Structures are given as C-alpha cells and as structure tokens.
Amino acid sequence: MKLRLALIVLLLANAGYFLWARGDLVGFGLAPAGLNEREPQRLARQIRPEWLQIRKEPKASAPAP
C-alpha cells in the first residue's frame, strides 16, 4: 500500500514538473524563468562574446583501408 502511494505521488510530481516546465501553469502564477532570464550572472561575466566564431570542420579524406 505504501509503495502504491509513493508511486502515485511520484507520478503526480513528475506530471506537475512537466506542466510547469512547459509553461502550462502560467495561469496559476507558476512559470519558469524565461530563457533570457536564466543565470544573468553568467551573461554578465562573458568577456568579448562578439569574438566568438563558429567554423565548419574541414571534410576528412577517406580513411585508409
């Protein structure tokens, strides 16, 4: 009986977290922070982020047999 109750509580908690993370509970005043609001201290600590460049890797030649 205790195991069944624990399983139900865990399933409800998991469903609640899923709904919260998707933003479905905004009507109840429960919403996760937006992506741009998360960890502002990390954004403030960045040094010259405009220097970041994304480069493509050169294609590797065919492997030797």
PyMOL Python script that loads the backbone (N, CA, C, O; Angstrom):
from pymol import cmd

cmd.read_pdbstr("""\
ATOM      1  N   MET A   1       0.816  -1.186   0.000  1.00  0.00           N
ATOM      2  CA  MET A   1       0.000   0.000   0.000  1.00  0.00           C
ATOM      3  C   MET A   1       0.870   1.265   0.000  1.00  0.00           C
ATOM      4  O   MET A   1       0.562   2.227  -0.704  1.00  0.00           O
ATOM      5  N   LYS A   2       1.950   1.268   0.783  1.00  0.00           N
ATOM      6  CA  LYS A   2       2.841   2.425   0.842  1.00  0.00           C
ATOM      7  C   LYS A   2       3.562   2.611  -0.482  1.00  0.00           C
ATOM      8  O   LYS A   2       3.791   3.741  -0.913  1.00  0.00           O
ATOM      9  N   LEU A   3       3.918   1.520  -1.124  1.00  0.00           N
ATOM     10  CA  LEU A   3       4.611   1.607  -2.406  1.00  0.00           C
ATOM     11  C   LEU A   3       3.685   2.203  -3.467  1.00  0.00           C
ATOM     12  O   LEU A   3       4.117   3.008  -4.291  1.00  0.00           O
ATOM     13  N   ARG A   4       2.429   1.809  -3.444  1.00  0.00           N
ATOM     14  CA  ARG A   4       1.460   2.335  -4.396  1.00  0.00           C
ATOM     15  C   ARG A   4       1.276   3.847  -4.188  1.00  0.00           C
ATOM     16  O   ARG A   4       1.213   4.606  -5.155  1.00  0.00           O
ATOM     17  N   LEU A   5       1.192   4.267  -2.943  1.00  0.00           N
ATOM     18  CA  LEU A   5       1.045   5.688  -2.629  1.00  0.00           C
ATOM     19  C   LEU A   5       2.291   6.469  -3.067  1.00  0.00           C
ATOM     20  O   LEU A   5       2.176   7.567  -3.611  1.00  0.00           O
ATOM     21  N   ALA A   6       3.462   5.909  -2.832  1.00  0.00           N
ATOM     22  CA  ALA A   6       4.699   6.560  -3.251  1.00  0.00           C
ATOM     23  C   ALA A   6       4.751   6.689  -4.774  1.00  0.00           C
ATOM     24  O   ALA A   6       5.186   7.717  -5.293  1.00  0.00           O
ATOM     25  N   LEU A   7       4.315   5.664  -5.483  1.00  0.00           N
ATOM     26  CA  LEU A   7       4.300   5.695  -6.934  1.00  0.00           C
ATOM     27  C   LEU A   7       3.343   6.772  -7.445  1.00  0.00           C
ATOM     28  O   LEU A   7       3.675   7.496  -8.383  1.00  0.00           O
ATOM     29  N   ILE A   8       2.178   6.883  -6.849  1.00  0.00           N
ATOM     30  CA  ILE A   8       1.203   7.894  -7.258  1.00  0.00           C
ATOM     31  C   ILE A   8       1.744   9.300  -6.987  1.00  0.00           C
ATOM     32  O   ILE A   8       1.599  10.193  -7.821  1.00  0.00           O
ATOM     33  N   VAL A   9       2.357   9.492  -5.837  1.00  0.00           N
ATOM     34  CA  VAL A   9       2.928  10.804  -5.507  1.00  0.00           C
ATOM     35  C   VAL A   9       4.033  11.165  -6.494  1.00  0.00           C
ATOM     36  O   VAL A   9       4.098  12.305  -6.954  1.00  0.00           O
ATOM     37  N   LEU A  10       4.897  10.219  -6.825  1.00  0.00           N
ATOM     38  CA  LEU A  10       5.970  10.489  -7.779  1.00  0.00           C
ATOM     39  C   LEU A  10       5.430  10.787  -9.173  1.00  0.00           C
ATOM     40  O   LEU A  10       5.953  11.666  -9.858  1.00  0.00           O
ATOM     41  N   LEU A  11       4.403  10.076  -9.601  1.00  0.00           N
ATOM     42  CA  LEU A  11       3.803  10.336 -10.908  1.00  0.00           C
ATOM     43  C   LEU A  11       3.164  11.723 -10.948  1.00  0.00           C
ATOM     44  O   LEU A  11       3.287  12.435 -11.945  1.00  0.00           O
ATOM     45  N   LEU A  12       2.487  12.107  -9.878  1.00  0.00           N
ATOM     46  CA  LEU A  12       1.878  13.435  -9.825  1.00  0.00           C
ATOM     47  C   LEU A  12       2.948  14.531  -9.809  1.00  0.00           C
ATOM     48  O   LEU A  12       2.795  15.562 -10.464  1.00  0.00           O
ATOM     49  N   ALA A  13       4.014  14.307  -9.069  1.00  0.00           N
ATOM     50  CA  ALA A  13       5.101  15.285  -9.027  1.00  0.00           C
ATOM     51  C   ALA A  13       5.754  15.414 -10.401  1.00  0.00           C
ATOM     52  O   ALA A  13       6.083  16.519 -10.832  1.00  0.00           O
ATOM     53  N   ASN A  14       5.938  14.306 -11.079  1.00  0.00           N
ATOM     54  CA  ASN A  14       6.541  14.320 -12.406  1.00  0.00           C
ATOM     55  C   ASN A  14       5.638  15.049 -13.398  1.00  0.00           C
ATOM     56  O   ASN A  14       6.123  15.840 -14.207  1.00  0.00           O
ATOM     57  N   ALA A  15       4.337  14.793 -13.343  1.00  0.00           N
ATOM     58  CA  ALA A  15       3.394  15.468 -14.228  1.00  0.00           C
ATOM     59  C   ALA A  15       3.351  16.969 -13.920  1.00  0.00           C
ATOM     60  O   ALA A  15       3.274  17.790 -14.835  1.00  0.00           O
ATOM     61  N   GLY A  16       3.402  17.323 -12.642  1.00  0.00           N
ATOM     62  CA  GLY A  16       3.414  18.732 -12.264  1.00  0.00           C
ATOM     63  C   GLY A  16       4.644  19.445 -12.776  1.00  0.00           C
ATOM     64  O   GLY A  16       4.551  20.567 -13.275  1.00  0.00           O
ATOM     65  N   TYR A  17       5.796  18.808 -12.658  1.00  0.00           N
ATOM     66  CA  TYR A  17       7.032  19.416 -13.161  1.00  0.00           C
ATOM     67  C   TYR A  17       6.978  19.576 -14.678  1.00  0.00           C
ATOM     68  O   TYR A  17       7.415  20.592 -15.217  1.00  0.00           O
ATOM     69  N   PHE A  18       6.439  18.567 -15.361  1.00  0.00           N
ATOM     70  CA  PHE A  18       6.326  18.636 -16.816  1.00  0.00           C
ATOM     71  C   PHE A  18       5.459  19.818 -17.233  1.00  0.00           C
ATOM     72  O   PHE A  18       5.826  20.574 -18.132  1.00  0.00           O
ATOM     73  N   LEU A  19       4.315  19.978 -16.585  1.00  0.00           N
ATOM     74  CA  LEU A  19       3.422  21.086 -16.910  1.00  0.00           C
ATOM     75  C   LEU A  19       4.060  22.434 -16.580  1.00  0.00           C
ATOM     76  O   LEU A  19       3.913  23.393 -17.337  1.00  0.00           O
ATOM     77  N   TRP A  20       4.763  22.508 -15.456  1.00  0.00           N
ATOM     78  CA  TRP A  20       5.437  23.748 -15.055  1.00  0.00           C
ATOM     79  C   TRP A  20       6.518  24.119 -16.060  1.00  0.00           C
ATOM     80  O   TRP A  20       6.621  25.276 -16.469  1.00  0.00           O
ATOM     81  N   ALA A  21       7.331  23.129 -16.463  1.00  0.00           N
ATOM     82  CA  ALA A  21       8.451  23.386 -17.369  1.00  0.00           C
ATOM     83  C   ALA A  21       7.962  23.824 -18.749  1.00  0.00           C
ATOM     84  O   ALA A  21       8.622  24.626 -19.409  1.00  0.00           O
ATOM     85  N   ARG A  22       6.819  23.309 -19.189  1.00  0.00           N
ATOM     86  CA  ARG A  22       6.254  23.709 -20.481  1.00  0.00           C
ATOM     87  C   ARG A  22       5.595  25.073 -20.423  1.00  0.00           C
ATOM     88  O   ARG A  22       5.339  25.681 -21.462  1.00  0.00           O
ATOM     89  N   GLY A  23       5.315  25.567 -19.211  1.00  0.00           N
ATOM     90  CA  GLY A  23       4.676  26.866 -19.066  1.00  0.00           C
ATOM     91  C   GLY A  23       3.166  26.787 -19.031  1.00  0.00           C
ATOM     92  O   GLY A  23       2.493  27.806 -19.187  1.00  0.00           O
ATOM     93  N   ASP A  24       2.615  25.598 -18.830  1.00  0.00           N
ATOM     94  CA  ASP A  24       1.166  25.429 -18.798  1.00  0.00           C
ATOM     95  C   ASP A  24       0.536  25.938 -17.508  1.00  0.00           C
ATOM     96  O   ASP A  24      -0.686  26.072 -17.441  1.00  0.00           O
ATOM     97  N   LEU A  25       1.325  26.222 -16.494  1.00  0.00           N
ATOM     98  CA  LEU A  25       0.780  26.662 -15.212  1.00  0.00           C
ATOM     99  C   LEU A  25       0.906  28.172 -15.021  1.00  0.00           C
ATOM    100  O   LEU A  25       0.834  28.664 -13.895  1.00  0.00           O
ATOM    101  N   VAL A  26       1.093  28.906 -16.113  1.00  0.00           N
ATOM    102  CA  VAL A  26       1.231  30.357 -16.027  1.00  0.00           C
ATOM    103  C   VAL A  26      -0.044  30.982 -15.478  1.00  0.00           C
ATOM    104  O   VAL A  26       0.024  31.973 -14.751  1.00  0.00           O
ATOM    105  N   GLY A  27      -1.190  30.432 -15.806  1.00  0.00           N
ATOM    106  CA  GLY A  27      -2.460  30.953 -15.321  1.00  0.00           C
ATOM    107  C   GLY A  27      -2.590  30.901 -13.813  1.00  0.00           C
ATOM    108  O   GLY A  27      -3.367  31.659 -13.232  1.00  0.00           O
ATOM    109  N   PHE A  28      -1.852  30.029 -13.180  1.00  0.00           N
ATOM    110  CA  PHE A  28      -1.871  29.902 -11.724  1.00  0.00           C
ATOM    111  C   PHE A  28      -0.740  30.701 -11.070  1.00  0.00           C
ATOM    112  O   PHE A  28      -0.562  30.646  -9.853  1.00  0.00           O
ATOM    113  N   GLY A  29       0.014  31.432 -11.870  1.00  0.00           N
ATOM    114  CA  GLY A  29       1.121  32.218 -11.342  1.00  0.00           C
ATOM    115  C   GLY A  29       2.394  31.414 -11.163  1.00  0.00           C
ATOM    116  O   GLY A  29       3.328  31.859 -10.496  1.00  0.00           O
ATOM    117  N   LEU A  30       2.432  30.244 -11.750  1.00  0.00           N
ATOM    118  CA  LEU A  30       3.614  29.383 -11.649  1.00  0.00           C
ATOM    119  C   LEU A  30       4.237  29.256 -13.029  1.00  0.00           C
ATOM    120  O   LEU A  30       3.696  28.572 -13.898  1.00  0.00           O
ATOM    121  N   ALA A  31       5.354  29.903 -13.230  1.00  0.00           N
ATOM    122  CA  ALA A  31       6.013  29.838 -14.527  1.00  0.00           C
ATOM    123  C   ALA A  31       7.522  29.832 -14.322  1.00  0.00           C
ATOM    124  O   ALA A  31       8.036  30.540 -13.456  1.00  0.00           O
ATOM    125  N   PRO A  32       8.226  29.042 -15.108  1.00  0.00           N
ATOM    126  CA  PRO A  32       9.684  29.062 -15.011  1.00  0.00           C
ATOM    127  C   PRO A  32      10.226  30.358 -15.598  1.00  0.00           C
ATOM    128  O   PRO A  32       9.547  31.036 -16.369  1.00  0.00           O
ATOM    129  N   ALA A  33      11.437  30.689 -15.231  1.00  0.00           N
ATOM    130  CA  ALA A  33      12.076  31.883 -15.782  1.00  0.00           C
ATOM    131  C   ALA A  33      12.275  31.684 -17.278  1.00  0.00           C
ATOM    132  O   ALA A  33      12.527  30.570 -17.736  1.00  0.00           O
ATOM    133  N   GLY A  34      12.163  32.741 -18.016  1.00  0.00           N
ATOM    134  CA  GLY A  34      12.381  32.665 -19.455  1.00  0.00           C
ATOM    135  C   GLY A  34      13.830  32.344 -19.755  1.00  0.00           C
ATOM    136  O   GLY A  34      14.695  32.465 -18.888  1.00  0.00           O
ATOM    137  N   LEU A  35      14.084  31.945 -20.958  1.00  0.00           N
ATOM    138  CA  LEU A  35      15.449  31.584 -21.325  1.00  0.00           C
ATOM    139  C   LEU A  35      16.403  32.760 -21.184  1.00  0.00           C
ATOM    140  O   LEU A  35      17.570  32.577 -20.837  1.00  0.00           O
ATOM    141  N   ASN A  36      15.913  33.967 -21.452  1.00  0.00           N
ATOM    142  CA  ASN A  36      16.798  35.115 -21.337  1.00  0.00           C
ATOM    143  C   ASN A  36      16.945  35.588 -19.900  1.00  0.00           C
ATOM    144  O   ASN A  36      17.791  36.441 -19.630  1.00  0.00           O
ATOM    145  N   GLU A  37      16.158  35.070 -18.973  1.00  0.00           N
ATOM    146  CA  GLU A  37      16.250  35.473 -17.576  1.00  0.00           C
ATOM    147  C   GLU A  37      17.066  34.500 -16.739  1.00  0.00           C
ATOM    148  O   GLU A  37      17.333  34.770 -15.568  1.00  0.00           O
ATOM    149  N   ARG A  38      17.457  33.397 -17.306  1.00  0.00           N
ATOM    150  CA  ARG A  38      18.182  32.382 -16.544  1.00  0.00           C
ATOM    151  C   ARG A  38      19.653  32.745 -16.444  1.00  0.00           C
ATOM    152  O   ARG A  38      20.280  33.111 -17.438  1.00  0.00           O
ATOM    153  N   GLU A  39      20.189  32.645 -15.265  1.00  0.00           N
ATOM    154  CA  GLU A  39      21.598  32.831 -14.973  1.00  0.00           C
ATOM    155  C   GLU A  39      22.160  34.129 -15.561  1.00  0.00           C
ATOM    156  O   GLU A  39      23.086  34.082 -16.370  1.00  0.00           O
ATOM    157  N   PRO A  40      21.621  35.272 -15.172  1.00  0.00           N
ATOM    158  CA  PRO A  40      22.137  36.535 -15.722  1.00  0.00           C
ATOM    159  C   PRO A  40      23.574  36.807 -15.317  1.00  0.00           C
ATOM    160  O   PRO A  40      24.273  37.552 -16.004  1.00  0.00           O
ATOM    161  N   GLN A  41      24.037  36.216 -14.206  1.00  0.00           N
ATOM    162  CA  GLN A  41      25.414  36.439 -13.791  1.00  0.00           C
ATOM    163  C   GLN A  41      26.392  35.832 -14.793  1.00  0.00           C
ATOM    164  O   GLN A  41      27.497  36.350 -14.958  1.00  0.00           O
ATOM    165  N   ARG A  42      26.015  34.758 -15.458  1.00  0.00           N
ATOM    166  CA  ARG A  42      26.910  34.180 -16.476  1.00  0.00           C
ATOM    167  C   ARG A  42      27.001  35.091 -17.690  1.00  0.00           C
ATOM    168  O   ARG A  42      28.073  35.251 -18.273  1.00  0.00           O
ATOM    169  N   LEU A  43      25.882  35.684 -18.070  1.00  0.00           N
ATOM    170  CA  LEU A  43      25.915  36.612 -19.195  1.00  0.00           C
ATOM    171  C   LEU A  43      26.765  37.830 -18.874  1.00  0.00           C
ATOM    172  O   LEU A  43      27.467  38.347 -19.743  1.00  0.00           O
ATOM    173  N   ALA A  44      26.706  38.287 -17.635  1.00  0.00           N
ATOM    174  CA  ALA A  44      27.469  39.461 -17.237  1.00  0.00           C
ATOM    175  C   ALA A  44      28.969  39.154 -17.187  1.00  0.00           C
ATOM    176  O   ALA A  44      29.782  40.061 -17.361  1.00  0.00           O
ATOM    177  N   ARG A  45      29.352  37.892 -16.953  1.00  0.00           N
ATOM    178  CA  ARG A  45      30.772  37.537 -16.830  1.00  0.00           C
ATOM    179  C   ARG A  45      31.432  37.254 -18.176  1.00  0.00           C
ATOM    180  O   ARG A  45      32.646  37.057 -18.231  1.00  0.00           O
ATOM    181  N   GLN A  46      30.665  37.228 -19.254  1.00  0.00           N
ATOM    182  CA  GLN A  46      31.264  36.933 -20.550  1.00  0.00           C
ATOM    183  C   GLN A  46      32.228  38.037 -20.955  1.00  0.00           C
ATOM    184  O   GLN A  46      31.974  39.222 -20.738  1.00  0.00           O
ATOM    185  N   ILE A  47      33.330  37.624 -21.543  1.00  0.00           N
ATOM    186  CA  ILE A  47      34.340  38.572 -21.998  1.00  0.00           C
ATOM    187  C   ILE A  47      34.357  38.533 -23.518  1.00  0.00           C
ATOM    188  O   ILE A  47      34.684  37.507 -24.115  1.00  0.00           O
ATOM    189  N   ARG A  48      34.014  39.625 -24.128  1.00  0.00           N
ATOM    190  CA  ARG A  48      34.008  39.790 -25.588  1.00  0.00           C
ATOM    191  C   ARG A  48      33.272  38.652 -26.311  1.00  0.00           C
ATOM    192  O   ARG A  48      33.886  37.948 -27.112  1.00  0.00           O
ATOM    193  N   PRO A  49      31.989  38.458 -26.051  1.00  0.00           N
ATOM    194  CA  PRO A  49      31.266  37.371 -26.718  1.00  0.00           C
ATOM    195  C   PRO A  49      31.152  37.575 -28.221  1.00  0.00           C
ATOM    196  O   PRO A  49      30.910  36.616 -28.955  1.00  0.00           O
ATOM    197  N   GLU A  50      31.321  38.816 -28.697  1.00  0.00           N
ATOM    198  CA  GLU A  50      31.224  39.067 -30.136  1.00  0.00           C
ATOM    199  C   GLU A  50      32.407  38.466 -30.896  1.00  0.00           C
ATOM    200  O   GLU A  50      32.352  38.347 -32.120  1.00  0.00           O
ATOM    201  N   TRP A  51      33.461  38.089 -30.200  1.00  0.00           N
ATOM    202  CA  TRP A  51      34.615  37.472 -30.850  1.00  0.00           C
ATOM    203  C   TRP A  51      34.370  36.003 -31.198  1.00  0.00           C
ATOM    204  O   TRP A  51      35.131  35.410 -31.963  1.00  0.00           O
ATOM    205  N   LEU A  52      33.331  35.429 -30.649  1.00  0.00           N
ATOM    206  CA  LEU A  52      33.045  34.015 -30.881  1.00  0.00           C
ATOM    207  C   LEU A  52      32.689  33.784 -32.338  1.00  0.00           C
ATOM    208  O   LEU A  52      31.833  34.472 -32.895  1.00  0.00           O
ATOM    209  N   GLN A  53      33.346  32.821 -32.946  1.00  0.00           N
ATOM    210  CA  GLN A  53      33.073  32.473 -34.335  1.00  0.00           C
ATOM    211  C   GLN A  53      32.838  30.975 -34.423  1.00  0.00           C
ATOM    212  O   GLN A  53      33.532  30.182 -33.786  1.00  0.00           O
ATOM    213  N   ILE A  54      31.863  30.606 -35.213  1.00  0.00           N
ATOM    214  CA  ILE A  54      31.569  29.198 -35.435  1.00  0.00           C
ATOM    215  C   ILE A  54      32.149  28.823 -36.788  1.00  0.00           C
ATOM    216  O   ILE A  54      31.813  29.427 -37.807  1.00  0.00           O
ATOM    217  N   ARG A  55      32.999  27.848 -36.793  1.00  0.00           N
ATOM    218  CA  ARG A  55      33.656  27.428 -38.022  1.00  0.00           C
ATOM    219  C   ARG A  55      33.301  25.987 -38.321  1.00  0.00           C
ATOM    220  O   ARG A  55      33.113  25.175 -37.415  1.00  0.00           O
ATOM    221  N   LYS A  56      33.214  25.685 -39.599  1.00  0.00           N
ATOM    222  CA  LYS A  56      32.950  24.313 -40.018  1.00  0.00           C
ATOM    223  C   LYS A  56      34.266  23.540 -40.063  1.00  0.00           C
ATOM    224  O   LYS A  56      35.308  24.069 -40.449  1.00  0.00           O
ATOM    225  N   GLU A  57      34.188  22.290 -39.663  1.00  0.00           N
ATOM    226  CA  GLU A  57      35.356  21.436 -39.731  1.00  0.00           C
ATOM    227  C   GLU A  57      35.620  21.077 -41.189  1.00  0.00           C
ATOM    228  O   GLU A  57      34.674  20.829 -41.937  1.00  0.00           O
ATOM    229  N   PRO A  58      36.874  21.044 -41.608  1.00  0.00           N
ATOM    230  CA  PRO A  58      37.145  20.609 -42.992  1.00  0.00           C
ATOM    231  C   PRO A  58      36.790  19.137 -43.113  1.00  0.00           C
ATOM    232  O   PRO A  58      36.953  18.358 -42.174  1.00  0.00           O
ATOM    233  N   LYS A  59      36.298  18.772 -44.303  1.00  0.00           N
ATOM    234  CA  LYS A  59      35.910  17.381 -44.515  1.00  0.00           C
ATOM    235  C   LYS A  59      37.148  16.495 -44.485  1.00  0.00           C
ATOM    236  O   LYS A  59      38.168  16.793 -45.108  1.00  0.00           O
ATOM    237  N   ALA A  60      37.032  15.421 -43.757  1.00  0.00           N
ATOM    238  CA  ALA A  60      38.153  14.478 -43.666  1.00  0.00           C
ATOM    239  C   ALA A  60      38.222  13.658 -44.941  1.00  0.00           C
ATOM    240  O   ALA A  60      37.201  13.345 -45.552  1.00  0.00           O
ATOM    241  N   SER A  61      39.437  13.315 -45.332  1.00  0.00           N
ATOM    242  CA  SER A  61      39.591  12.474 -46.510  1.00  0.00           C
ATOM    243  C   SER A  61      39.150  11.067 -46.168  1.00  0.00           C
ATOM    244  O   SER A  61      38.978  10.718 -45.000  1.00  0.00           O
ATOM    245  N   ALA A  62      38.972  10.280 -47.186  1.00  0.00           N
ATOM    246  CA  ALA A  62      38.514   8.906 -46.991  1.00  0.00           C
ATOM    247  C   ALA A  62      39.537   8.146 -46.144  1.00  0.00           C
ATOM    248  O   ALA A  62      40.740   8.290 -46.364  1.00  0.00           O
ATOM    249  N   PRO A  63      39.087   7.348 -45.190  1.00  0.00           N
ATOM    250  CA  PRO A  63      40.034   6.587 -44.361  1.00  0.00           C
ATOM    251  C   PRO A  63      40.772   5.527 -45.178  1.00  0.00           C
ATOM    252  O   PRO A  63      40.229   4.946 -46.117  1.00  0.00           O
ATOM    253  N   ALA A  64      42.003   5.299 -44.797  1.00  0.00           N
ATOM    254  CA  ALA A  64      42.811   4.305 -45.491  1.00  0.00           C
ATOM    255  C   ALA A  64      42.282   2.913 -45.186  1.00  0.00           C
ATOM    256  O   ALA A  64      41.869   2.640 -44.059  1.00  0.00           O
ATOM    257  N   PRO A  65      42.291   2.031 -46.176  1.00  0.00           N
ATOM    258  CA  PRO A  65      41.781   0.653 -45.950  1.00  0.00           C
ATOM    259  C   PRO A  65      42.665  -0.156 -45.034  1.00  0.00           C
ATOM    260  O   PRO A  65      42.368  -1.318 -44.755  1.00  0.00           O
TER     261      PRO A  65
END
""", "prot")
cmd.dss("prot")
cmd.show_as("cartoon", "prot")
cmd.util.cbc("prot")
cmd.orient("prot")
